[in-house]
Amino acid sequence: MRWRLDSGNRGNMADIGLGPLFSKALLPFHFPISPSRFHSPPRSLAMAADHSYSYSSNPSSIPVPSTSRPSLLVFSGGTAFNGVVEELKKLTTCVAHVLPVSDDGGSTAEIVRVLGGPAVGDIRSRCLRLSDQSTSEALAVHKLIGHRLPLDAQAAKLEWYQIVEGEHALWGGILRRSRESFCFSNGSIGNFFFAGARIFFDSLDAAIFLFSRVSDIPAESLILPVISTNDRLTLGCELWDGSIIRGQNEISHPTSGSMQPISKNLLGLLLSTDVIGENKAFPRRSCSNLPLDLSVAFRKDGISSVPPLPSAIKRVFYMSSEGKNLLHEVFPAANPAVLDQLSNVDCIVYAMGSLFTSICPSLVLLGIGEIISSRSCLKVLLLNGTHDRETCGFSASRFVSAITDALNRTYGDPQNRLTNPPSQYINTLLVPKDGQIPVDVQRLASQGISHVIPVDSICDPKVGIIFDAKSLIRTLADLIGRETSTNVTKHVIFIQGCVNHLVSIDPQMRNPDAPLREYLGPIWQLADS
């Protein structure tokens, strides 16, 4: 058995130190897979699943959300929105979670470095949040996939071998060794699972499908990589000073630079100056006893610090895995399943999180802006509660501008540029109370966004102000309910207009015995009501 690695090289999981056949570690979970299909890695999800399941790469085969529950599509990263997933399930499970596959930090970075392929960390994180935990077996699977190996590289490697039974001399002479060695330090078992399953089936979609079945994720809840690929993807960003940064980790929370401990709430103090148009209905929580060192910004965990960006971010884009400048920009296609869901859901949500490295990578792809701007549904931006390295000094309107520029591809290829106003992408803004992002309502109004709603918040000791999950989902449910009611009223008015037009053409249509009325009975009753 061989697995395809990056750049067309051949090898397998054992070759690079991950142990013997990865599937051996998965056998206790009784996946719905026929062993006879393992002789060659299947390219489609249907080939990975047993006859008891059906799947097609055609987006139209994706489960259609039930009309009795609202359907949402959420653009998010793998961390910030996780806190409200449980509450969201109480409102609806008809949710398409669209996640980036360009992360290159932590355990994901090591997997991508050695194995190549798309980043799986955010996918794993959301799958774990959605997985069933109602039985002892489900809890055991959740615990295994959520487990992280020790920080000590040697101890991590030994523990991994305990899980998959380790290397064996019998592999010698059968499978070629890779030049790369694998560092197990702080490794995520779940990331190993998804990376191994993707290589085994030659499909990230198949890996997600496999985990969804094992962990009993609701069939109508979809975890969709924004790009369906087996290739390694590298995120780049262009700053306003013209410089280029390569790699998501280097953009948002690089490991180099000053590392003195600092609270993430520092920015609330550093950026406490007034913003034109700021609304006093959205006060910012004050900070005290914080070091006034302007040379540092924040790491992802909010505990340690790194130097701030030398200039604000102009745009993010994808580049070849070995690329270092704009000449190496690439243009991957959006996952067709994402485009299909965008065309049909009741509500589109831009979640809180890292704006340029978690949200915008999903928005800059061709087709995303076109579909969102054409929809008349609810489009909600969940504003962050605190600043981070990417959004230092941003007000609410600058968040809106950044999302608009990403969807319009304002600073990319002129041939692919859109010119839609912000109001075609966002019509509602939810703001955490006491958050540190200034809400400049005058500028928001000039962007066509007047629906700004404060939502209860809590103070998380690690990251600062965040939405109270229950209040956030209640607010979303209320918004969706009102939008649905408004749409029903519009449809009734339209039907009444059609019926009145028919009657104006032929007054006999009011006669209960009119032939055409036999076919229009339900509509007629609705119009009469």
Residue pairs with C-beta under 8 A, 6 or more apart in sequence:
1 12
1 21
1 38
2 10
2 11
2 12
2 175
3 10
3 11
3 12
3 13
3 41
3 199
3 200
4 10
4 41
4 199
4 202
4 230
5 11
5 115
5 116
5 178
5 199
6 115
6 116
6 117
6 231
6 232
6 321
7 116
9 178
10 176
11 175
11 176
11 177
11 178
12 21
12 175
13 19
13 20
13 21
13 22
13 196
13 199
14 20
14 21
14 167
14 171
14 175
15 175
15 176
15 177
15 178
16 114
16 115
16 178
16 180
16 181
16 182
17 157
17 167
17 181
17 182
18 160
18 164
18 182
18 192
18 196
19 25
19 160
19 161
19 163
19 164
19 165
19 166
19 167
20 164
20 165
20 166
20 167
20 168
20 171
22 164
22 196
22 197
22 199
22 200
23 38
23 200
24 164
24 165
25 163
25 164
25 165
26 193
26 197
29 141
29 214
31 210
31 213
31 214
32 49
32 50
32 52
32 53
32 213
33 48
33 49
33 50
33 210
34 50
37 47
37 48
38 200
41 199
41 200
41 201
41 202
42 48
42 201
42 202
42 203
42 206
43 202
43 203
44 55
44 57
44 203
44 206
45 55
45 56
45 57
45 201
45 203
45 205
45 206
45 209
46 54
46 55
46 56
46 57
47 201
47 206
48 201
48 203
48 206
48 209
48 210
49 55
49 206
49 209
49 213
53 209
53 213
54 61
55 61
55 209
57 205
59 336
59 337
59 339
59 340
59 341
60 340
62 222
62 337
62 340
62 341
63 219
63 220
63 222
64 344
65 71
65 94
65 220
65 344
65 345
65 346
66 94
66 220
69 91
69 92
69 93
69 94
70 91
70 92
70 94
70 346
70 347
70 477
70 480
70 484
71 92
71 94
71 95
71 96
71 344
71 345
71 346
71 347
72 88
72 92
72 94
72 95
72 96
72 345
72 346
72 347
72 348
72 349
72 476
72 480
73 95
73 96
73 98
73 338
73 341
73 342
73 345
73 347
73 348
73 349
74 81
74 95
74 96
74 97
74 98
74 349
74 351
75 98
75 348
75 349
75 350
75 351
75 359
75 362
75 363
76 97
76 98
76 99
76 126
76 349
76 351
76 353
76 358
76 359
77 99
77 100
77 103
77 122
77 351
77 353
77 354
77 357
77 358
77 359
78 99
78 103
78 121
78 122
78 123
78 124
78 125
78 126
78 358
79 122
79 125
79 300
79 353
79 358
80 351
80 352
80 353
80 354
80 358
80 384
80 466
81 351
81 352
81 353
81 382
82 125
82 126
82 129
83 466
83 467
83 469
84 467
84 469
84 472
84 473
85 126
85 129
85 130
86 129
86 469
87 469
87 470
87 472
87 473
88 95
88 473
88 476
89 130
90 473
91 473
91 476
91 477
93 218
93 220
93 221
94 220
94 221
94 345
95 221
95 222
96 222
96 224
96 338
96 341
96 345
97 126
97 130
97 221
97 222
97 223
97 224
98 224
98 226
98 338
98 341
98 362
99 122
99 123
99 126
99 223
99 224
99 225
99 226
99 362
100 119
100 122
100 226
100 235
100 357
100 358
100 361
100 362
101 118
101 119
101 120
101 122
101 123
101 204
101 225
101 226
101 227
101 229
101 233
102 118
102 119
102 233
102 234
102 235
102 248
102 318
102 357
102 361
103 109
103 119
103 121
103 122
103 248
103 249
103 357
104 112
104 119
104 234
104 235
104 247
104 248
104 249
105 121
105 248
105 249
105 252
105 253
105 300
106 121
106 186
106 188
107 121
107 148
107 186
107 187
107 188
107 191
108 119
108 120
108 121
108 188
108 191
109 249
110 182
110 183
110 185
110 187
111 117
111 119
111 120
111 191
111 192
111 195
112 119
112 232
113 180
114 178
114 180
114 181
114 182
115 195
115 199
116 231
116 232
116 321
117 195
117 198
117 199
117 204
117 230
117 231
117 232
118 198
118 204
118 225
118 227
118 229
118 230
118 231
118 232
118 233
119 233
120 191
120 194
120 195
120 198
120 204
120 207
121 188
121 191
122 358
123 194
123 204
123 208
123 223
123 225
124 145
124 188
124 190
124 191
124 193
124 194
125 190
126 223
127 145
127 190
127 208
127 211
127 212
127 215
127 217
127 223
128 142
128 145
128 146
128 190
128 215
130 215
130 217
130 218
130 221
130 223
131 138
131 141
131 142
131 145
131 211
131 215
131 216
131 217
132 138
132 215
132 216
132 217
133 139
133 142
138 215
138 216
141 214
141 215
142 215
144 189
145 189
145 190
145 193
145 211
145 215
146 189
146 190
147 188
147 189
147 190
148 186
148 187
148 188
148 189
149 155
149 156
149 159
149 160
149 184
149 185
149 186
149 187
149 188
149 189
150 156
150 159
150 185
150 186
151 185
151 186
152 185
153 183
153 184
153 185
156 183
156 184
156 185
156 186
156 187
157 182
157 184
159 184
160 184
160 187
160 192
161 167
163 189
193 207
193 211
194 204
194 207
194 208
194 211
197 206
197 207
197 210
197 211
198 204
198 206
198 207
198 230
201 207
201 210
202 230
203 230
204 225
204 228
204 229
204 230
205 225
205 228
208 223
208 225
211 217
212 223
217 223
222 337
222 341
224 335
224 337
224 338
224 341
225 335
226 334
226 335
226 338
226 361
226 362
226 365
227 233
227 332
227 333
227 334
227 335
227 365
228 335
228 336
228 337
229 332
231 321
232 321
233 318
233 321
233 332
234 246
234 247
234 318
234 319
234 320
234 321
234 323
235 247
235 248
235 251
235 316
235 317
235 318
235 319
235 357
235 361
236 244
236 245
236 246
236 247
236 316
236 317
236 318
236 319
236 323
236 329
237 244
237 245
237 251
237 313
237 314
237 315
237 316
237 317
237 356
237 357
238 244
238 313
238 314
238 315
238 316
238 317
238 326
238 411
239 245
239 309
239 310
239 311
239 312
239 313
239 314
240 311
240 312
240 313
240 314
241 310
241 311
243 310
243 311
244 324
244 325
244 326
245 251
245 309
246 319
246 323
246 324
248 357
248 361
249 255
251 309
251 313
251 316
251 356
251 357
251 390
252 300
252 354
252 356
252 357
252 388
252 389
252 390
253 298
253 299
253 300
253 306
253 389
254 306
255 306
256 306
257 306
257 307
258 295
258 296
258 305
258 306
258 307
259 304
259 305
259 306
260 293
260 296
260 304
260 305
261 303
261 304
261 305
262 290
262 291
262 293
262 296
262 298
262 304
262 305
263 287
263 290
263 302
264 298
264 302
264 303
264 386
264 388
264 462
264 463
264 464
265 287
265 290
265 386
265 436
265 464
266 287
266 290
266 291
266 296
266 298
267 297
267 298
267 386
267 387
267 388
267 392
267 436
268 284
268 285
268 286
268 287
268 386
268 387
268 436
268 464
269 286
269 287
269 288
269 290
269 292
270 292
270 294
271 387
271 392
271 393
271 436
271 438
272 284
272 286
275 395
275 438
275 440
276 440
276 442
276 443
277 397
277 440
277 441
277 442
277 443
277 444
278 395
278 438
278 439
278 440
278 441
279 439
279 440
279 441
279 452
281 439
281 454
282 431
282 433
282 435
282 438
282 439
282 452
282 454
283 434
284 434
284 435
284 436
284 437
284 438
285 434
285 435
285 436
285 459
285 465
295 307
295 308
296 305
296 306
296 307
296 308
297 305
297 306
297 307
297 308
297 309
297 388
297 389
297 392
298 305
298 306
298 388
298 389
299 305
299 306
300 354
301 462
302 462
302 463
302 464
303 462
306 389
308 389
308 392
309 389
309 390
309 392
312 392
312 393
313 356
313 390
313 402
314 411
315 360
315 364
315 405
315 406
315 410
315 411
315 412
316 356
316 357
316 360
316 361
316 364
316 406
317 329
317 364
317 412
318 329
318 330
318 331
318 332
318 361
318 364
319 328
319 329
319 330
320 328
320 330
322 328
323 329
323 330
331 366
331 413
331 416
332 365
333 365
333 366
333 367
334 365
334 366
334 367
334 368
338 362
338 368
339 367
339 368
339 371
342 348
342 368
342 371
342 372
342 375
343 371
343 375
345 377
346 377
346 378
346 480
346 483
346 484
347 377
347 378
347 379
347 380
347 476
347 479
347 480
347 483
348 372
348 375
348 377
348 378
348 379
348 380
349 380
349 382
349 476
350 359
350 379
350 380
350 381
350 382
350 403
350 426
351 359
351 382
352 382
352 383
352 384
352 385
352 466
352 467
353 359
353 384
354 388
354 390
355 384
355 390
355 391
355 394
355 399
355 402
355 403
356 390
356 391
356 402
357 390
359 403
359 406
360 402
360 403
360 406
362 368
363 369
363 403
363 406
363 407
364 406
364 407
364 409
364 412
366 409
366 416
368 407
369 406
369 407
369 408
369 409
369 418
369 420
369 425
370 418
372 379
372 407
372 424
372 425
373 407
373 418
373 420
373 424
373 425
377 483
378 427
378 428
378 479
378 480
378 483
379 425
379 426
379 427
379 428
380 426
380 427
380 428
380 429
380 430
380 476
380 479
381 399
381 400
381 403
381 426
381 428
381 429
381 430
382 430
382 467
382 472
383 396
383 399
383 429
383 430
383 431
383 432
383 435
383 437
383 439
384 391
384 399
384 432
384 435
384 437
385 432
385 434
385 435
385 436
385 437
385 457
385 463
385 464
385 465
385 466
385 467
386 435
386 436
386 437
386 463
386 464
386 465
387 393
387 394
387 436
387 437
391 398
391 399
391 437
394 402
394 437
395 437
395 438
395 439
395 440
395 443
396 429
396 431
396 437
396 438
396 439
396 440
396 444
396 452
397 440
397 443
397 444
397 447
399 437
400 422
400 426
400 429
400 444
400 447
400 449
401 422
401 447
403 422
403 425
403 426
404 410
404 420
404 421
404 422
404 425
404 426
404 447
405 411
407 418
407 420
407 425
408 417
408 418
408 419
408 420
409 416
409 417
409 418
410 417
421 447
421 448
422 447
422 448
422 449
423 447
423 448
423 449
426 449
427 449
427 451
428 449
428 451
428 452
428 453
428 479
429 439
429 444
429 449
429 451
429 452
429 453
430 453
430 455
430 467
430 472
430 475
430 476
431 437
431 439
431 452
431 453
431 454
431 455
432 454
432 455
432 456
432 457
432 465
432 466
432 467
432 468
433 454
433 455
433 456
433 457
434 457
434 459
434 465
435 457
435 465
436 464
436 465
439 452
441 452
444 450
444 452
453 475
453 479
455 467
455 468
455 471
455 472
455 475
456 467
456 468
456 471
457 465
457 466
457 467
457 468
458 465
458 466
458 467
458 468
459 465
459 466
460 466
492 526
492 527
495 523
495 526
495 527
496 527
498 523
499 520
499 523
499 524
499 527
500 527
502 509
502 516
502 520
503 509
503 510
506 514
508 514
509 516
509 517
511 517
517 524
